[in-house]
Amino acid sequence: MSRIEITRAGTDDFDAVDEAVEAAYAYDYGPRKRSPDPEQSSSYRAQGFDVWIARDAATGALLGSVTTRRPGGGAIHEDIHAGELDFRLLATVWNARRRGVGKALVEHVIRIAEAHGYEAVFLKSGPEMFGAHRLYEHLGFVRDESRRGLIRDGVRVRDDLHAFVLGLTPRTDMTRSHI
């Protein structure tokens, strides 16, 4: 496989990102009705968060995407702890799976967290995302059962999401210019 390049999504990328995320989640969850949740739209997410895309460096093909909290910006998850960088909607297009795309995107998130002095990285993942769970655990994330589920506006709306946290060791060899 060619090298993977990770950049922020631009306005020209949003439709392709939305299609890729929808297809990736349908692959794991099965087809589902389009959500009325505006956060499912990358153009909406990009207003307050960073939407990252992975591309094949040789072909330019979109391989995957992830959304992160902006350093110093608002949290994606309501039950985040101080000092954590959170991310959501990690997706790898189905024909790029098992090629290191998801790992590259998560490692990108970890580098952002390290560069900006976060103490941990936090995410939530659906119960059917077994491959993603293996990836997170392989990278050192541990489950945090105390934050299981999904909270919206202070109300627990789902109980089945798994919470994962990766504690970070502060690094002095990285600066903001690396991101």
Secondary structure as GFF3:
##gff-version 3
##sequence-region A 1 179
A	DSSP	beta_strand	4	8	.	.	.	ID=ss1
A	DSSP	three_ten_helix	11	13	.	.	.	ID=ss2
A	DSSP	alpha_helix	14	29	.	.	.	ID=ss3
A	DSSP	three_ten_helix	38	40	.	.	.	ID=ss4
A	DSSP	alpha_helix	42	45	.	.	.	ID=ss5
A	DSSP	beta_strand	49	56	.	.	.	ID=ss6
A	DSSP	beta_strand	62	69	.	.	.	ID=ss7
A	DSSP	beta_strand	84	92	.	.	.	ID=ss8
A	DSSP	three_ten_helix	94	96	.	.	.	ID=ss9
A	DSSP	alpha_helix	101	115	.	.	.	ID=ss10
A	DSSP	beta_strand	120	125	.	.	.	ID=ss11
A	DSSP	alpha_helix	130	138	.	.	.	ID=ss12
A	DSSP	beta_strand	142	143	.	.	.	ID=ss13
A	DSSP	three_ten_helix	145	147	.	.	.	ID=ss14
A	DSSP	beta_strand	150	152	.	.	.	ID=ss15
A	DSSP	beta_strand	155	158	.	.	.	ID=ss16
A	DSSP	beta_strand	162	167	.	.	.	ID=ss17
A	DSSP	three_ten_helix	176	178	.	.	.	ID=ss18
###
